[in-house]
Amino acid sequence: MGQVVAGAAVVISGGLVAAAVRFHIEDSRLERIEGVCTGDNCLPGSAAVDGWAHAFTVLGVIAVLITVLAFIAVVVPPPPKGPDGKVTGPSPHRKRAWIALPLVLAGLAAFLWPAGSWAASLPGKARSVAWSLPYENTGSDNGGSTYDIRSVWTLPGGPNLVRITPDTLTAHSLADGRRQWQTPVPTRRTVCGTATRAGADLALIGYARHDQPCAELAAVDLATGRTRWQQKLRHDEYDTRARTGSFALAGRTAVAVETERLRAFDTNTGKQAWTRPFPKKRLCTAGALDASADRVLLMEECVKEYGGDASVTRLIALDAATGKQLWRTALPVESPALSAYFASTAPVVLRVKERDERGVDAFLSYDDKGRARAVLKVSRHADGNRNANSESEGLIGLPGQARVVGDRLVAGAITPGETSVRWVGAFSLATGERQWLKRLPDLATALLTGTDGRLTVLIRGDDTPYLASYDLRTGRRTAAPLGVLGSRTPNPSSASLHQGPGSTVVVVNEDQPNQYSSLKHLAEPVPVFAIR
């Protein structure tokens, strides 16, 4: 009986060695995935795998030594002794000691599979960086634009993502980041603007000469990068109110803002389709311009005199084919807009932030006849917001990330008593009522609304970003937040998201380079990377 127990102990000690081997193999695999990680940049459960690997190593070595010696003491009888008590020779069964070796090997073989399954079950799920693009230096010393705070634009173009820098247009595959085509900007020109939305195969790009207004418009084929046509725009370099560099694409019509008018072109030929002058008596210009497939939307700002702050602002819808006015409605705005853009063209949702600190700072919703609907106010704690909305009135945070889905606005939210975006919710564009609101595990950075009914949220952790998914209709969480592993994984504080193939999410890093930092990821941030 003692021999059976001793043999079982040897087998179990062999199992401990097997566990040490399998946990070290799993630990090595995780290190290859994680790289050099710290804090939440490490795969959940990886610390447990590492700890068990070292524990099983120590326990296995000690257990094998003790159990093998004990087994030998049991199965090998003491050597024979003479009448005087002296050993007369070796034990006749000394070869039984070698039985310990196959018993250890039997333990190794028996425990390898279950130990491996256990080790593999400990690490949690995580995402990783599928591909990334190298740093782009687009500052003013390297050809950066001086026409806007942005010097790089990113547009989706079918299976590609088109990066527009001041001097180059480049398309990268959403699947693997490989360059599909690259087109240099014409000589002595700088990119000074683009249409907010690209068409299925066309993008509108504005060019400017040195120290000149944005006065050239080009239609670029997104499949090849070739210029389909190019037109010069009317401009007055002394007209400081002219919003040149604003373009919109409406089906087969391209619309541009010129000095004192709108001008439309046929997207196939570049020939002029129609013009619409701004009222001269009221010193009017375009505050915002966008378009759907069949109509052009214009926010028209007018002042009584040059340099005046009091303004009359109107929302106007035009027929895209003819330029004929479909409807016009007055906006509740009394001072020039610091920021204005269309969050959606169908339904019409206009984001306006007035210069007046007690003025409008909200998303304004309208029906297809121009009748006012809900007003969704932006929180006064939103980034860069100085307007004096009370905490109880404004919930919307990250206004630049708000997305219109159906008849609701999906956006980050800042609840009363908080100063950062730790919630995400959906709000009715008809009534302004909150439809659902969900707490996030950390600060929201960017939102992506998918055609599959999911909302993907990029969350900024201490050391790494996370992706979480929610049902757009109910707000129910459909996937737990998963960290993005890798020692060099960017963790942007500002970004935009694009849908890649399958479950891949492409992140456009909008953090500005910190030229004074000695840390490379801050001085030269990764501009685009894909998370799988």
C-alpha positions as CSV (number, residue, x, y, z in Angstrom):
1,M,0.0,0.0,0.0
2,G,2.9,2.3,0.8
3,Q,4.4,1.8,-2.6
4,V,1.1,2.7,-4.3
5,V,0.8,6.0,-2.4
6,A,4.5,6.8,-3.0
7,G,4.1,6.1,-6.7
8,A,0.9,8.3,-6.9
9,A,2.8,11.1,-5.2
10,V,5.6,10.9,-7.9
11,V,2.9,11.0,-10.6
12,I,1.3,14.1,-9.1
13,S,4.7,15.8,-8.8
14,G,5.2,15.1,-12.5
15,G,1.9,16.8,-13.0
16,L,3.1,19.9,-11.2
17,V,6.1,20.0,-13.6
18,A,3.7,19.7,-16.5
19,A,1.7,22.6,-15.2
20,A,4.8,24.7,-14.9
21,V,5.8,23.9,-18.5
22,R,2.3,24.7,-19.9
23,F,2.0,28.0,-17.9
24,H,5.4,29.1,-19.0
25,I,4.4,28.4,-22.6
26,E,1.2,30.4,-22.2
27,D,3.2,33.2,-20.4
28,S,5.6,33.4,-23.4
29,R,2.7,33.6,-25.8
30,L,1.1,36.5,-23.9
31,E,4.4,38.4,-23.7
32,R,4.6,38.2,-27.5
33,I,1.1,39.6,-27.7
34,E,1.5,42.3,-25.1
35,G,5.1,43.4,-25.5
36,V,6.3,45.5,-22.6
37,C,3.0,46.3,-20.8
38,T,2.0,48.2,-17.7
39,G,-1.3,48.6,-15.8
40,D,-4.4,48.2,-18.0
41,N,-2.2,47.8,-21.1
42,C,-1.6,44.2,-20.0
43,L,-4.0,41.4,-20.9
44,P,-6.5,40.7,-18.1
45,G,-5.3,37.5,-16.3
46,S,-1.8,37.7,-17.7
47,A,-0.4,38.4,-14.2
48,A,-2.2,35.3,-12.9
49,V,-0.6,33.2,-15.6
50,D,2.9,34.6,-14.8
51,G,2.4,34.0,-11.1
52,W,1.2,30.4,-11.5
53,A,4.0,29.6,-13.9
54,H,6.6,30.6,-11.2
55,A,4.7,28.9,-8.4
56,F,4.3,25.6,-10.3
57,T,8.1,25.7,-11.2
58,V,9.1,26.0,-7.5
59,L,6.5,23.5,-6.3
60,G,7.2,21.0,-9.1
61,V,11.0,20.9,-8.5
62,I,10.6,20.5,-4.7
63,A,7.8,18.0,-5.1
64,V,9.8,15.8,-7.6
65,L,12.8,15.8,-5.4
66,I,10.9,14.8,-2.2
67,T,8.5,12.3,-3.8
68,V,11.2,10.5,-5.8
69,L,13.4,10.1,-2.7
70,A,10.4,8.9,-0.7
71,F,9.5,6.5,-3.5
72,I,13.0,5.1,-3.6
73,A,12.9,4.6,0.2
74,V,9.7,2.6,0.0
75,V,10.3,0.4,-3.1
76,V,14.0,-0.3,-2.6
77,P,14.6,-2.3,0.6
78,P,17.8,-1.6,2.6
79,P,20.9,-3.5,1.6
80,P,21.7,-6.9,3.4
81,K,23.8,-6.8,6.6
82,G,26.0,-9.5,8.2
83,P,25.8,-10.8,11.8
84,D,28.0,-7.9,12.9
85,G,25.5,-5.4,11.4
86,K,27.8,-4.3,8.6
87,V,26.4,-3.9,5.0
88,T,27.5,-6.9,3.0
89,G,26.4,-5.7,-0.5
90,P,24.0,-3.6,-2.5
91,S,20.3,-4.1,-2.2
92,P,19.1,-6.8,-4.6
93,H,16.2,-4.5,-5.7
94,R,18.1,-1.3,-6.3
95,K,17.0,-1.2,-9.9
96,R,13.4,-0.5,-8.7
97,A,14.5,3.1,-8.2
98,W,14.4,3.7,-11.9
99,I,10.6,3.1,-11.8
100,A,10.3,6.7,-10.5
101,L,11.3,8.1,-14.0
102,P,8.4,6.6,-16.0
103,L,6.1,7.6,-13.1
104,V,7.3,11.3,-13.4
105,L,6.9,11.1,-17.2
106,A,3.4,9.6,-16.8
107,G,2.5,12.5,-14.6
108,L,3.8,14.9,-17.2
109,A,1.8,13.3,-20.0
110,A,-1.4,13.0,-17.9
111,F,-1.4,16.7,-16.8
112,L,-0.1,18.5,-19.9
113,W,-3.5,18.9,-21.5
114,P,-5.6,19.9,-18.5
115,A,-2.9,22.2,-17.3
116,G,-2.7,23.8,-20.8
117,S,-6.5,24.2,-20.8
118,W,-6.4,25.9,-17.4
119,A,-3.6,28.2,-18.4
120,A,-5.4,29.2,-21.6
121,S,-8.6,30.0,-19.8
122,L,-7.1,32.5,-17.4
123,P,-6.3,35.4,-19.8
124,G,-9.3,37.6,-20.7
125,K,-10.2,38.7,-24.2
126,A,-8.5,41.7,-25.7
127,R,-8.0,43.6,-29.0
128,S,-4.8,44.4,-30.8
129,V,-3.5,46.9,-33.3
130,A,-3.9,45.4,-36.8
131,W,-1.9,48.1,-38.7
132,S,-0.9,51.7,-38.3
133,L,0.5,54.5,-40.4
134,P,3.7,56.4,-39.8
135,Y,3.8,59.9,-38.3
136,E,3.0,62.8,-40.7
137,N,4.7,66.1,-40.1
138,T,2.2,68.6,-41.5
139,G,3.1,71.7,-39.4
140,S,3.4,75.1,-41.0
141,D,7.2,74.6,-41.3
142,N,6.6,71.6,-43.4
143,G,3.8,72.8,-45.7
144,G,1.0,72.8,-43.1
145,S,-2.1,74.7,-43.8
146,T,-2.5,78.2,-42.3
147,Y,-6.2,78.4,-43.4
148,D,-7.6,76.4,-40.6
149,I,-6.5,74.8,-37.3
150,R,-6.8,71.5,-39.2
151,S,-4.0,70.7,-41.6
152,V,-5.1,67.1,-42.3
153,W,-8.5,65.7,-43.4
154,T,-9.6,62.1,-43.5
155,L,-12.5,60.9,-45.7
156,P,-13.9,57.4,-46.2
157,G,-13.7,56.4,-49.8
158,G,-15.3,53.0,-50.4
159,P,-12.8,50.3,-49.2
160,N,-10.2,53.0,-48.6
161,L,-9.5,55.8,-46.2
162,V,-8.3,59.0,-47.9
163,R,-5.8,61.2,-46.0
164,I,-5.6,64.7,-47.3
165,T,-2.5,66.7,-46.1
166,P,-1.6,70.2,-47.3
167,D,0.6,68.8,-50.1
168,T,-0.6,65.2,-50.8
169,L,-3.7,63.1,-51.2
170,T,-3.2,59.4,-50.2
171,A,-5.6,56.5,-50.1
172,H,-5.0,53.6,-47.7
173,S,-6.8,50.3,-47.6
174,L,-9.2,50.0,-44.6
175,A,-8.3,46.3,-44.5
176,D,-4.5,46.4,-44.1
177,G,-3.4,50.1,-44.3
178,R,-1.6,49.6,-47.6
179,R,-1.3,52.6,-49.9
180,Q,-3.6,52.3,-52.8
181,W,-2.7,55.6,-54.6
182,Q,-1.1,58.9,-53.9
183,T,-1.6,62.2,-55.7
184,P,0.5,65.3,-55.1
185,V,-1.2,68.6,-54.8
186,P,-0.6,70.9,-57.8
187,T,2.6,73.0,-57.7
188,R,2.4,76.1,-55.5
189,R,-1.0,75.0,-54.1
190,T,-2.0,74.0,-50.6
191,V,-5.1,72.1,-49.6
192,C,-7.3,74.6,-47.8
193,G,-10.6,72.8,-47.4
194,T,-12.8,69.8,-48.3
195,A,-16.4,69.0,-48.5
196,T,-17.7,67.6,-45.2
197,R,-19.0,64.5,-46.8
198,A,-17.6,62.7,-49.8
199,G,-19.7,61.0,-52.5
200,A,-19.4,57.3,-53.3
201,D,-16.6,58.0,-55.8
202,L,-15.8,61.7,-55.6
203,A,-14.3,64.2,-53.1
204,L,-14.3,68.0,-53.4
205,I,-10.9,69.6,-52.5
206,G,-10.1,73.3,-52.2
207,Y,-6.6,74.7,-53.2
208,A,-5.0,78.0,-52.3
209,R,-1.9,79.7,-53.5
210,H,0.5,81.3,-51.0
211,D,-1.2,83.9,-48.9
212,Q,-4.3,83.8,-51.1
213,P,-7.9,82.8,-50.4
214,C,-9.2,79.2,-51.0
215,A,-10.1,80.0,-54.6
216,E,-9.7,76.8,-56.6
217,L,-12.0,73.7,-56.5
218,A,-11.1,70.3,-57.7
219,A,-13.2,67.1,-58.0
220,V,-11.0,64.1,-57.2
221,D,-11.9,60.5,-58.1
222,L,-11.6,58.5,-54.9
223,A,-10.9,55.3,-56.8
224,T,-7.8,56.5,-58.6
225,G,-6.8,59.9,-57.1
226,R,-7.1,61.5,-60.4
227,T,-8.5,65.0,-60.8
228,R,-11.8,64.8,-62.7
229,W,-12.0,68.6,-63.2
230,Q,-10.8,71.9,-61.6
231,Q,-12.4,75.3,-61.5
232,K,-11.3,78.7,-60.3
233,L,-13.6,80.4,-57.8
234,R,-14.5,84.1,-57.6
235,H,-13.0,85.7,-54.6
236,D,-12.1,89.0,-53.0
237,E,-9.0,88.9,-50.9
238,Y,-10.2,92.0,-49.0
239,D,-13.5,90.5,-48.1
240,T,-12.8,89.1,-44.6
241,R,-16.4,87.8,-44.2
242,A,-16.2,85.5,-47.2
243,R,-16.2,81.8,-46.1
244,T,-14.3,80.5,-49.1
245,G,-13.1,76.9,-48.7
246,S,-16.7,75.6,-47.9
247,F,-18.0,73.0,-50.3
248,A,-20.8,70.5,-50.4
249,L,-21.7,67.5,-52.6
250,A,-25.3,66.9,-53.5
251,G,-25.7,64.0,-55.8
252,R,-24.6,65.2,-59.3
253,T,-24.1,68.8,-58.0
254,A,-21.0,70.3,-56.4
255,V,-21.6,73.5,-54.5
256,A,-18.9,76.1,-53.4
257,V,-19.0,79.3,-51.5
258,E,-17.6,82.3,-53.4
259,T,-17.5,85.9,-52.6
260,E,-21.1,87.2,-52.5
261,R,-22.6,84.0,-53.8
262,L,-23.0,80.2,-54.0
263,R,-22.0,78.5,-57.2
264,A,-22.9,75.0,-58.3
265,F,-21.1,72.7,-60.8
266,D,-22.0,69.5,-62.6
267,T,-19.9,66.8,-60.9
268,N,-19.2,64.9,-64.1
269,T,-18.1,67.8,-66.3
270,G,-17.3,70.7,-63.9
271,K,-19.6,73.0,-65.9
272,Q,-21.5,75.7,-64.0
273,A,-25.0,74.6,-63.1
274,W,-26.4,77.6,-61.2
275,T,-25.5,80.5,-58.9
276,R,-27.3,82.0,-55.9
277,P,-26.2,85.5,-54.8
278,F,-26.1,86.5,-51.1
279,P,-28.2,89.5,-50.2
280,K,-25.8,92.5,-50.5
281,K,-27.8,94.9,-48.4
282,R,-27.5,92.8,-45.3
283,L,-23.8,91.8,-45.8
284,C,-24.6,88.0,-45.9
285,T,-22.3,85.0,-46.2
286,A,-22.4,81.3,-45.6
287,G,-22.0,80.3,-41.9
288,A,-22.4,76.6,-42.8
289,L,-22.9,74.6,-45.9
290,D,-23.8,70.9,-46.5
291,A,-26.0,68.8,-48.7
292,S,-28.0,65.6,-49.1
293,A,-28.6,63.8,-52.3
294,D,-31.2,66.3,-53.6
295,R,-30.9,69.5,-51.7
296,V,-28.4,72.0,-50.4
297,L,-28.5,73.3,-46.9
298,L,-27.2,76.7,-46.1
299,M,-26.9,78.6,-42.8
300,E,-26.9,82.2,-44.0
301,E,-25.4,84.8,-41.6
302,C,-26.1,88.5,-42.2
303,V,-25.0,91.7,-40.4
304,K,-26.1,95.3,-40.8
305,E,-22.5,96.7,-40.9
306,Y,-19.0,95.5,-41.2
307,G,-17.5,94.5,-37.9
308,G,-21.0,94.3,-36.3
309,D,-21.8,91.5,-33.9
310,A,-25.6,91.7,-34.2
311,S,-26.7,89.3,-36.9
312,V,-29.7,87.7,-38.5
313,T,-29.2,84.0,-39.2
314,R,-31.4,81.9,-41.5
315,L,-31.5,78.2,-42.4
316,I,-32.2,77.8,-46.1
317,A,-32.9,74.7,-48.2
318,L,-32.2,74.8,-52.0
319,D,-33.0,72.3,-54.8
320,A,-29.6,70.8,-55.7
321,A,-30.4,70.6,-59.4
322,T,-31.6,74.2,-59.9
323,G,-30.7,76.2,-56.9
324,K,-34.3,77.2,-56.3
325,Q,-35.2,77.9,-52.7
326,L,-37.4,75.2,-51.1
327,W,-37.9,76.8,-47.7
328,R,-36.3,79.3,-45.3
329,T,-36.6,79.6,-41.5
330,A,-35.1,82.0,-39.0
331,L,-32.7,80.7,-36.5
332,P,-32.7,81.7,-32.8
333,V,-29.2,83.2,-33.1
334,E,-28.4,86.8,-32.5
335,S,-24.6,86.9,-32.7
336,P,-22.1,85.4,-35.2
337,A,-21.4,81.7,-34.8
338,L,-18.1,80.6,-33.4
339,S,-18.9,77.1,-34.7
340,A,-21.6,75.9,-37.1
341,Y,-22.0,72.7,-39.1
342,F,-24.6,70.2,-40.1
343,A,-24.6,67.1,-37.9
344,S,-27.1,65.6,-40.4
345,T,-28.8,66.6,-43.6
346,A,-31.6,64.1,-43.4
347,P,-33.1,64.8,-40.9
348,V,-31.8,68.4,-40.7
349,V,-29.7,68.8,-37.5
350,L,-27.6,72.0,-37.2
351,R,-24.9,72.4,-34.5
352,V,-24.5,76.1,-33.6
353,K,-22.3,77.8,-31.0
354,E,-22.7,81.5,-30.8
355,R,-20.0,84.1,-30.0
356,D,-22.3,85.4,-27.3
357,E,-21.5,83.4,-24.2
358,R,-25.1,83.3,-23.2
359,G,-26.3,82.5,-26.7
360,V,-27.2,79.3,-28.4
361,D,-24.9,76.4,-28.0
362,A,-26.9,73.4,-29.1
363,F,-28.0,71.0,-31.8
364,L,-31.1,72.4,-33.6
365,S,-33.4,69.9,-35.2
366,Y,-35.8,70.7,-38.1
367,D,-38.3,68.7,-40.2
368,D,-38.2,68.5,-44.0
369,K,-40.2,71.7,-44.3
370,G,-37.9,73.7,-42.1
371,R,-40.1,73.7,-39.0
372,A,-38.3,73.8,-35.7
373,R,-38.3,70.6,-33.5
374,A,-36.1,69.7,-30.5
375,V,-33.2,71.8,-29.2
376,L,-30.5,69.7,-27.6
377,K,-28.2,71.8,-25.5
378,V,-24.5,71.2,-25.2
379,S,-23.1,70.9,-21.6
380,R,-21.1,73.9,-20.5
381,H,-18.4,71.4,-19.4
382,A,-17.9,70.2,-23.0
383,D,-14.4,70.7,-24.3
384,G,-13.7,74.2,-25.3
385,N,-17.2,75.4,-24.3
386,R,-17.5,78.7,-22.5
387,N,-21.3,79.3,-23.1
388,A,-23.3,79.7,-19.9
389,N,-25.8,76.8,-20.2
390,S,-26.7,75.5,-16.8
391,E,-25.7,72.0,-15.8
392,S,-29.3,70.9,-15.7
393,E,-30.0,72.1,-19.3
394,G,-27.0,70.9,-21.3
395,L,-26.2,67.2,-21.3
396,I,-24.4,66.8,-24.6
397,G,-20.6,66.2,-24.3
398,L,-18.2,65.7,-27.2
399,P,-20.4,67.6,-29.6
400,G,-18.0,66.9,-32.4
401,Q,-18.6,63.1,-32.0
402,A,-22.5,63.3,-31.8
403,R,-24.1,61.1,-34.5
404,V,-27.6,61.2,-35.9
405,V,-29.2,57.8,-36.3
406,G,-32.8,57.7,-37.5
407,D,-34.6,60.3,-35.5
408,R,-32.3,60.4,-32.6
409,L,-29.0,62.0,-31.6
410,V,-26.5,59.6,-30.1
411,A,-23.8,61.4,-28.1
412,G,-21.5,61.4,-25.2
413,A,-23.1,63.0,-22.1
414,I,-22.0,65.0,-19.1
415,T,-24.5,64.6,-16.2
416,P,-25.0,67.2,-13.5
417,G,-22.2,67.2,-10.9
418,E,-19.7,65.9,-13.4
419,T,-17.2,67.7,-15.7
420,S,-16.2,64.9,-18.1
421,V,-17.9,62.6,-20.6
422,R,-18.5,59.4,-18.7
423,W,-21.9,58.6,-20.2
424,V,-23.3,57.9,-23.6
425,G,-27.0,58.3,-24.5
426,A,-29.6,58.7,-27.2
427,F,-31.9,61.7,-27.4
428,S,-35.1,62.2,-29.5
429,L,-34.7,64.8,-32.3
430,A,-38.5,65.3,-32.2
431,T,-39.0,66.0,-28.5
432,G,-35.5,66.3,-27.0
433,E,-36.4,63.5,-24.5
434,R,-33.7,61.2,-23.3
435,Q,-34.3,57.7,-24.6
436,W,-31.5,55.9,-22.8
437,L,-28.3,56.8,-20.9
438,K,-25.4,54.4,-20.0
439,R,-22.4,54.8,-17.7
440,L,-19.0,54.2,-19.3
441,P,-16.1,52.7,-17.3
442,D,-13.9,55.7,-18.2
443,L,-13.7,58.8,-20.4
444,A,-15.2,58.6,-23.9
445,T,-13.0,59.6,-26.8
446,A,-14.9,58.8,-29.9
447,L,-18.2,57.2,-31.2
448,L,-19.0,55.1,-34.2
449,T,-22.5,54.2,-35.2
450,G,-22.6,51.1,-37.4
451,T,-25.1,50.0,-39.9
452,D,-25.6,46.8,-37.9
453,G,-27.3,48.7,-35.1
454,R,-24.3,48.9,-32.8
455,L,-22.7,51.8,-31.2
456,T,-18.9,51.5,-30.7
457,V,-17.3,53.7,-28.1
458,L,-13.6,54.4,-27.9
459,I,-12.7,54.8,-24.2
460,R,-9.5,56.2,-22.9
461,G,-7.9,54.1,-20.1
462,D,-4.9,55.0,-18.0
463,D,-2.5,53.2,-20.3
464,T,-4.4,51.9,-23.2
465,P,-7.7,52.6,-25.1
466,Y,-10.7,50.3,-24.8
467,L,-13.6,49.5,-27.2
468,A,-17.1,48.9,-25.9
469,S,-20.3,48.2,-27.9
470,Y,-23.9,49.1,-27.2
471,D,-27.2,48.5,-28.9
472,L,-28.2,51.7,-30.6
473,R,-31.9,51.2,-30.0
474,T,-31.9,50.2,-26.3
475,G,-28.5,51.2,-25.0
476,R,-27.9,47.6,-23.8
477,R,-24.2,46.7,-23.7
478,T,-23.5,44.1,-26.4
479,A,-19.8,43.7,-25.7
480,A,-17.7,44.3,-22.6
481,P,-14.9,46.9,-22.9
482,L,-11.8,45.2,-24.3
483,G,-8.4,46.8,-24.0
484,V,-6.1,47.2,-27.0
485,L,-2.8,45.5,-26.2
486,G,0.7,46.5,-27.3
487,S,3.5,48.5,-25.8
488,R,3.2,51.1,-28.5
489,T,-0.6,51.3,-28.7
490,P,-1.7,54.9,-29.1
491,N,-4.1,56.2,-26.4
492,P,-5.5,59.4,-28.0
493,S,-7.5,62.0,-26.1
494,S,-9.2,63.1,-29.3
495,A,-10.0,60.8,-32.3
496,S,-12.6,59.8,-34.9
497,L,-13.6,56.3,-35.9
498,H,-14.3,54.6,-39.2
499,Q,-15.6,51.1,-39.8
500,G,-13.2,48.7,-41.3
501,P,-13.9,45.2,-42.6
502,G,-15.7,42.9,-40.2
503,S,-15.2,44.0,-36.6
504,T,-12.1,46.1,-37.4
505,V,-12.3,49.7,-36.2
506,V,-10.0,52.3,-37.8
507,V,-9.0,55.2,-35.4
508,V,-7.9,58.6,-36.7
509,N,-5.8,60.1,-34.0
510,E,-6.5,63.8,-33.7
511,D,-4.0,64.6,-30.9
512,Q,-1.7,67.5,-31.9
513,P,2.0,66.7,-31.8
514,N,3.9,68.0,-28.8
515,Q,7.1,69.3,-30.2
516,Y,8.5,69.9,-26.8
517,S,8.0,66.4,-25.5
518,S,10.9,63.9,-25.3
519,L,8.4,61.1,-25.5
520,K,8.1,59.9,-29.1
521,H,4.4,58.9,-28.9
522,L,3.6,62.5,-27.9
523,A,6.1,64.3,-30.2
524,E,5.2,62.1,-33.2
525,P,1.8,60.5,-32.6
526,V,0.6,57.7,-34.7
527,P,-1.9,59.3,-37.1
528,V,-4.1,56.3,-38.0
529,F,-4.3,52.8,-36.6
530,A,-6.7,49.9,-36.9
531,I,-8.0,47.8,-34.0
532,R,-9.1,44.3,-34.5
